[in-house]
């Protein structure tokens, strides 16, 4: 026996004239389950509801679509002629919604999404390179967007919420910005090959008295300038410093003729340049590097990145 669709206007809200029907996703799930099983009873069991409830809901869906999806009989249900095409589209809708739900859940967990960061210097080596590489390996579905800028531009981008975090020397000292040091970079002295100081091992700041220090105007140049002054200034004496408005990789050609280059991290030597770490009485000199982020940034990906750093370096994160 074939059963005709039952009109449910008495028990469910009527459609508003002239407006396209809004189809609830759970109604599509009921219809797809019925089509897959060929039975309202089995489909109802799948959702833990009564068969009569599922039957009414599918009738309601058919009313809203204006098309009968199933032929009903005592043997179960089979799709009507237009049923397969409609159900195929319904299945795609449900799959897309499920995928969207999974994507949003991953973003909320910090295992997917976008993490924007800024830096000055180099991503080719050092701790920043290592932590970025490890984070990408651990969370490959988080897209990393990097931006190399000056210190002032990085801070401005943080304040405007254009970056999730920035890596640079020193503290930010700006309202709403958190700064936390995780690692440091070794201070290196670039000497012209053949300079007698190339043979000093270790090389001390005191060995460099009388040299002219060439420092980049670009960050972290100002911090290195202060560092040189703190190590070599004395009563009536201050070191000679020349500041060049070039990036680190273009600074090394200024080494020689009584000049040495001050930089951080590991750079590549060549036929004309020798790089040496510089020491004081306590060991090799380092320049602290800090991660800076907005206190009100609620990015789950940022939180996951910071937690990875805290675990890696044994540093607790601020409580708020």
ABEGO torsion letter per residue (X at the ends): XBBBBBBAAAABBBBBBGBBBBBBAAAAAAAAAAAAAGBAAAAAAAAGBBAAAAAAAAAAAAAAAGBBABBBBAAEBBBBAAAAAAAAAAAAAAAAAAAAAAAAAAAAAGABEBBBBBBBEBAABEAAAAAAAAAAAABAABBBBBBBBBAAAAAAAAAAGABABBBBBEBAGBBGBBBBBABBBBBBBBBBBGBAAAABOBBBAAAABGBBBBBBABOAAAAAAAAAAAAABBBGBBBBBBBBBBBAAAAAAABEGGBBBBBBEBBBBBAABBBBBBBBAAEBBBBBBBBBBBAABABAAAAAAAAAAAAAAGBBBBAX
